[in-house]
């Protein structure tokens, strides 16, 4: 039964245990592993590697698509296996090690990792560890629930370990669209002009001689932790839906809005859920992660097609989708992340990008990654790929956090991931600020009026007015610009006493 998943018979003798396969990974190596936002990661070999490193210490440089599930980042961190990690993570144990300087973390736009590998700006992976649903007659690898950077890792690596996960249905084959761009300077345009275009192959094309080990597993992806919309996220969704209605009325958007992109997490997922109760239909999605809202919109007859690079679902939605995969197959594509996030395609398709901010300031600069400017949370992910190139770039967040001790709108962001030049719309539960075509002083008024929580609005307006007295194109009081963050660190709140 297992060997039926390896359709190239001369690879049958490569089957081995995870412990045996982990021996191909040696001290100082650069390792590329499958996995994007806790979906489709290799599961057994990383765990075996962590156990081995506990007994025989060594360090690797680990690249993935995005975050790993099943606590693998935690296990690898605790074992001491990680010297460097890129380009994204969400694990609290790894986050602590990063902020303590124990693991060197390279936070990177998700479209750029394999491009830099392709141009030898980063060290090529010595070994790639890729989760698969099958190996074809040609020895090509059929991914599972994510593509991420798996295709390029497998192509670039000297050796490849394949984990065939028997828990995933063979029907996943055919869902993927593996397209690898040609090399510069003779690269041709990416021939994708519609969300549902298929331009590549259904499996990762590699030389089967590179496959040194095949491991069978039977373990699920981690479930998404998204929660149901609350009053604040529902308000954010309403503000955004009303904005979309006005854009359509003014003929700035088509009736079906154009392709949608939504970042990961509760707020972005809740915003997409808000479209369920709207009048919009014939929607399409060109995004990274396909979450619960994607499939709820499909089930409601609102969403016609979704292109992404991974599927991560709650326990409820997971069984709904994967027990009825035939229902969704003709409405889905999973692509490499350099295609799902490709600036050329984002600009061509006219995508509406909806991403989450940790904080933003009164002039429209957005911080997506660092608490108080120094402590890494997760990483920039793909938000920058979309924000800079979108038809409309939207950032959403609740106006306050930690029970009101933190204002998500500040005089000056403590770390800049997205400059004011790449941000069009800011939304909190308080309202929506449309920053398009506005000078900095005009932007500030819109943000303060529509986005700042009432508990902080007067203090913010006072800061802005006193800054204007001092003058400048973008008025600031530099000696006070980070006083809200300083107060938070010293007193536990941004509120003035």
C-alpha positions, 0 to 999 in steps of 0.5 A: 500500500505504501509503495504504491505512493512511490510510482518509480520502482527503482526508488523503493530501496530508498525507504528508511526510517526518519532517524536514518534519513536525519543522518544525511543532515550534518553539522554546518549544513544549510537545510531547506524544509517544506512547510508554509504557515504550519501546512505541508511541513516535513514532520518526522525527519525534523523531529528525529533530527532534534532528538539526535542533536540533543545527544550529539550537538550540532548546528544547521541553517534552516530555510523554510517557506514560512512557519512550521507546524507540530511544534517543530520550530520549538523542538529544533530550538530547544535541542540547540539545532538552529544557528540561523533561521529564515524567512518567517516563524510564529513559535514562541520558543523560537521567538524568545531565542531570536530576541535573546540573540541565540538564533540569527533570524533573517526576516525577509519578503517571502517572494525573495528567498528562492530568488536570492538562492537562484542568484547565489546571494544566499547559500544553496541548501545542502539537503532538502526535506520535502513532504509529499503525497506521492512520487511520480513515475518520473521521480518527481515530487507531488507536494501536500498542503503547501508548496511554499519554497519546496520546489526550488529547495528540491531543485537546488539541493544536492540531496533530497529527503522525501516524507510521504504522508499517508494521511493525505489523500492521493487526490491532492495530486493535480492541485498544484501548479509548479512554475519556476521562472527562467534566469536573468537577464533573459527571463521572460514574463510570467505567463499568468494573466488570470487567477485560475491560469495553470502555467506549470506542472503538477509535481516538482521536477527533479533528478530522482538520483538526488533522492537519498531517503524516503520516509513514510509518515501518518501525521496531520498538519497543525490546525489553524488557531483562528477564532470566530469574529468578535465585535471589533473584527466585525466592525473592521469588516463592516468598515471595509465592506462599506468602502468596497461598495463606494469604490464600486459605485465610483467605478474604481473597482469592478463589481466583483472587486478584483482578486483578494489577498488576505494575510494570516490570523484572526483579524484578516480572516474575520474581514474576509468572513465579513464578505459572507453577509455582503452583496458581493459575489463572483469573488476571486482570491490570489493570496498566500494562505487559504484559510477557513474564510476561503472555503466558507465563501466558496460554500456560500457561492460567493467565491469562484476561485482561490489561488494560494500556496498553502491551506491551513484550516481549523479543525472544523473546516479541515474535515469539511474540506479534506473529506470532500476534496472533490467539491473544491478541486476545480476551484483551487490552485497551490503555487510556489510562494514566489508565484503567489507573491510575485510583484509582477503578478500582483500588479498585473491582476490588480489585487486588493491586499488586506494585511494586519498591522501591529501598529501604525502611525498618524502618517501611515507608516506600518509596523508588522513585526517588532514590539516596541521596535526591538522584539521580533514577533513573527516576521514581515511574511508576504505583506510587503510583496502585496502592499507595494504592488497592490491595486489597493493596499489595506492594513487592519488592526484593533485600535487598542491591545492589552485591555487598552494599555496599548494604542495600536495607533502611535505618533511614530511607529517604533519599526517600519516595515511598510512606509507611508508610500505603500499604504492606502487604507487603514482600518480599526474598529473605530473607522477607516482612513483613506490616505490616497492622494493626501499629504502627510498633514491631511493623512494625520487628521484622517487617521486621528479622526477615524482610527484612534481609540477615544481613550487616546484621541485627545492625546494624539491630537495634542501631539499632532497640533504641537508638532505642527507649530514646530513645522515641517512637511511631516510634523514631529516632536522627535523628543516625544515621538517614542514617548508612548512606547517608553511609557509602556515599557516603564509603566505598563501602559501608553496612557498618560497619567 
